[in-house]
Amino acid sequence: MKQINLLEDSLEVQLFYRTPCDLTLTDVGKSYYQDAKYMIQYAKDARVRAKNAMQSNENIIRIGTSPMTPGQFWVSL
C-alpha cells in the first residue's frame, strides 16, 4: 500500500478509490494500468530484439537429426 501511495504522490493523481473494505481503480488508474501493461510488454520485446541483434552477427547453422536417420554425415563435416 505504501508503494501505491508513493506512486500516486509522484504522479499527482488518484489511482484508486478506497473504502474500509474495498479498493477499486479510478478511471485514471485504469488508464495508467493499460499503459503500464504496454510498457512492460514493450520492455520484454526490446529485450528479445536486443538478444536477436546480438546473435545476428554470428554465422550459426542448426541442423536437427533423429535416431531414425543418424547424423553421422553431419558430424563428420
C-alpha positions as CSV (number, residue, x, y, z in Angstrom):
1,M,0.0,0.0,0.0
2,K,2.9,2.3,0.8
3,Q,4.3,1.9,-2.7
4,I,0.9,2.7,-4.3
5,N,0.6,5.8,-2.2
6,L,4.1,6.9,-3.2
7,L,3.2,6.3,-6.9
8,E,0.1,8.3,-6.6
9,D,2.0,11.1,-4.9
10,S,4.7,11.1,-7.6
11,L,2.1,11.1,-10.4
12,E,-0.1,13.6,-8.5
13,V,-3.2,11.6,-9.3
14,Q,-5.5,9.2,-7.5
15,L,-5.3,5.7,-9.0
16,F,-7.7,4.0,-6.5
17,Y,-11.0,4.6,-4.8
18,R,-10.5,3.5,-1.2
19,T,-13.2,2.3,1.3
20,P,-12.7,0.4,4.5
21,C,-13.5,-2.9,2.7
22,D,-12.6,-2.3,-0.9
23,L,-10.1,-0.9,-3.3
24,T,-11.1,-0.1,-6.9
25,L,-9.3,1.6,-9.8
26,T,-10.4,5.1,-10.8
27,D,-10.6,6.0,-14.5
28,V,-7.1,7.4,-14.2
29,G,-6.0,4.2,-12.6
30,K,-7.5,2.1,-15.4
31,S,-5.7,4.3,-18.0
32,Y,-2.4,4.1,-16.1
33,Y,-2.8,0.3,-15.8
34,Q,-3.3,-0.1,-19.5
35,D,-0.2,2.0,-20.3
36,A,1.8,0.1,-17.7
37,K,0.9,-3.2,-19.3
38,Y,2.0,-1.8,-22.7
39,M,5.3,-0.6,-21.2
40,I,6.1,-3.9,-19.6
41,Q,5.4,-5.8,-22.9
42,Y,7.4,-3.2,-24.8
43,A,10.4,-3.7,-22.5
44,K,10.1,-7.5,-22.9
45,D,10.0,-7.1,-26.7
46,A,13.0,-4.8,-26.6
47,R,15.0,-7.5,-24.7
48,V,14.1,-10.1,-27.3
49,R,15.1,-7.7,-30.1
50,A,18.5,-7.0,-28.3
51,K,19.2,-10.7,-28.0
52,N,18.3,-11.3,-31.6
53,A,20.5,-8.4,-32.7
54,M,23.4,-9.8,-30.7
55,Q,23.0,-13.2,-32.3
56,S,22.6,-12.0,-35.8
57,N,26.3,-11.3,-36.1
58,E,27.1,-15.0,-35.6
59,N,27.1,-17.4,-38.5
60,I,25.3,-20.3,-36.9
61,I,23.5,-23.1,-38.7
62,R,21.5,-25.5,-36.7
63,I,20.6,-28.9,-38.2
64,G,18.4,-31.4,-36.4
65,T,18.6,-35.2,-36.8
66,S,16.7,-38.1,-35.4
67,P,17.7,-41.6,-34.2
68,M,15.8,-42.9,-37.2
69,T,18.2,-41.0,-39.6
70,P,21.5,-40.8,-37.9
71,G,23.5,-37.6,-38.3
72,Q,27.0,-39.1,-38.7
73,F,27.3,-37.4,-42.1
74,W,26.8,-34.0,-40.4
75,V,29.2,-34.8,-37.6
76,S,31.9,-35.6,-40.0
77,L,31.5,-32.2,-41.6
